[in-house]
Amino acid sequence: MTLPDALLNWIPALLATVVLEAPFWMWARRGAARAVDAVHVVTPSLVTHPVVWFVSPVVVVVVPMCQPDPMACYPAQIAIAELFAIAVEAAWWQSLSNDRWRRAIGISVAANGFSVAAGYALRAMGAPL
């Protein structure tokens, strides 16, 4: 796959992620200890999604235990990538909102869990994600 093809596949997935996760963070703004700008609500996905999409597959391919079948490591790849996203997005939220860590992690788990589940559902229905 060429870089332009990879980017064309990534853009709909990024947009879907932002659309699916932003409502969780918008809701969280209401109870935040400190006001959070709406632009900051989408920033975590803009930071974590490229890493999840482009870096995590490369890591799995170079891990010796995943050879000769990198797909055998796909569940672990997804789990590690989502844990990364959850941690980074929760830390971002906590630093902006001054919320308790427990709340920040809970919102991040809910947003990312919903996004992953919806992504798999959309892909099963033939969406180009």
Secondary structure, 3 states (H helix, E strand, C coil): CCHHHHHHHHHHHHHHHHHHHHHHHHHHHHCCCCCCCHHHHHHHHHHHHHHHHHHHHHHHHHCHHHCCCHHHHHHHHHHHHHHHHHHHHHHHHHHHHCCCHHHHHHHHHHHHHHHHHHHHHHHHCCCCC
